[in-house]
């Protein structure tokens, strides 16, 4: 993950790939994803037993983001 000051700086970056345009997220959305229990509860003794629940929450946030940024559409569960 790279953090940039603005989208203009992203586009000026030497490794910028226009094909990944939809992957650019505002910091607010990144904070939403990393604020979920999957990231907050990693040191809890029962973390592994709740991992599917935590994945569900992260995928829910990614689904919301994907409504405006299809790049972030979560994979379909098998």
N, C-alpha and C positions, 0 to 999 in steps of 0.2 A: 504494500500500500504506500502510495506517495501522497503527501499533502502539499497542496499548492495554494498560493495566496488568492488566485483568481483563475477563472477559466481561460483568460488570456494567457496567463503564465503556462498553463497546461499546453495550450496550442503552440507555444514557442519552445517547449521542451524538445530537445534533440530526439528523444525516443517516442514522441507523440505519434499515435497511430489513429488516423481518422476512423478506422473500422471499429474502434473501441469507444467512440463518442458517447454511446448510450451508457457506458460504464462510469462516466463521470458523475459523482454524487456530491451534493452539498454536505458540508460537515454535519449539519443537523441530522441527515439521514444516516450517516455513519455512526453518530452517537446513538441513535435509536437502535440500530442493530447491536452494537456492543454494550448496550445497557440492559440487554435481556439476561435472564437467569443463567443461560448457558455460559455466559462470561462472568457473571457475578458470583456464581456458586461453585466455581471450580475446586475450591479447597474444602467444600463440605464433605463429610464422610460418606454421605449417601448420594453423591453426585452421579455416579454411574447408574444407579437404579432409577434416576429421574431423567436420564439423557434424552430419551425419546420425547418426553414432555417439553424439555428445553429446546430440542430441535424444532418441535412444532411451533413454539413461540417465535423462534428466529425466522422460520419459513413464513410465518404469518406477516412479520414485518417486511420481509423481502417481497412478499406478494403485493403488499401495499406500495412499495417502492416500484415494483415492476409495472404497476398500472400506468406510470409515466415514464419509466425507463425499462423497456423490455429486456435489455441486457441482463437484468437481475432476476428474471423469472426463475424460480426454484425448479430443480428437476422433479419430475413426477415420481412419487414413491413406488417402489416395486413390490 
